[in-house]
Each structure stands twice: as structure tokens, then as C-alpha cells.
């Protein structure tokens, strides 16, 4: 499942995000969502989130809820 719709992303779910510094390479980072940072209902590049480890990036795929 992609991470473009805010309604599908809540704190506590496991996701793969791309960090700002990895946008060119596309390297993904896996973690648990702590906060949802994007206010709009959807975003073409993925909803921006903060993971429990403090990493901030855009959701590329949702692993499980």
C-alpha cells in the first residue's frame, strides 16, 4: 500500500520512508510512525511522518497496521 493518503497512516503502524538525504538514491528506512507531519489529506510524494527513532521522511509503503 502506498503512503500518499493521510487517512491510511496513523501512529503505531510500520512503514518504509525515504529520508530527505536519500531521495535521489531512493534508499528506504523502516520504522514505526510516531507523528504524522503532513496536514493535507494526500500528497503525491508521500505523507511526511516522524518515526519513533526521530527520523523524518515521506512514506513510500505501508508494511502493516
C-alpha positions in Angstrom: 0.0 0.0 0.0 1.4 3.4 -0.9 1.7 6.3 1.6 0.0 9.1 -0.3 -3.2 9.2 1.7 -3.2 10.6 5.2 -6.2 8.6 6.2 -4.3 5.3 5.9 -1.4 6.4 8.2 -1.7 6.5 12.0 0.8 6.4 14.8 1.9 2.9 15.6 1.9 1.4 12.1 5.1 0.1 10.4 6.2 1.9 7.3 9.1 2.4 4.9 10.1 6.0 4.4 12.6 7.8 2.3 14.7 10.4 4.2 15.4 13.8 2.7 19.1 12.9 2.1 18.1 9.6 0.4 15.6 11.0 -2.1 18.0 10.7 -5.0 19.0 7.1 -4.2 15.6 6.0 -3.1 17.0 4.2 -0.1 14.2 3.2 2.3 14.2 3.3 6.1 11.8 1.1 8.0 10.2 2.1 11.3 7.1 2.7 13.4 5.2 6.0 12.9 5.3 8.3 15.9 3.8 11.5 14.4 2.1 12.4 11.1 3.5 15.8 10.0 1.6 16.4 6.7 -1.7 18.3 7.3 -3.2 17.8 3.8 -5.3 14.7 3.1 -3.0 13.4 0.4 0.5 14.2 -1.1 1.9 13.0 -4.4 5.3 12.3 -2.9 4.0 10.6 0.3 2.8 11.8 3.7 5.6 13.2 5.9 6.0 11.4 9.2 8.3 11.2 12.2 9.3 7.7 13.2 9.8 6.6 16.8 13.6 6.9 16.4 13.2 10.5 15.4 13.8 10.1 11.6 11.6 12.3 9.4 10.7 11.4 5.8 7.9 10.6 3.4 6.0 7.3 3.5 6.7 5.2 0.4 4.9 2.0 1.6 2.9 0.7 4.5 4.1 -2.6 5.9 1.4 -3.4 8.4 -1.0 -1.7 10.8 
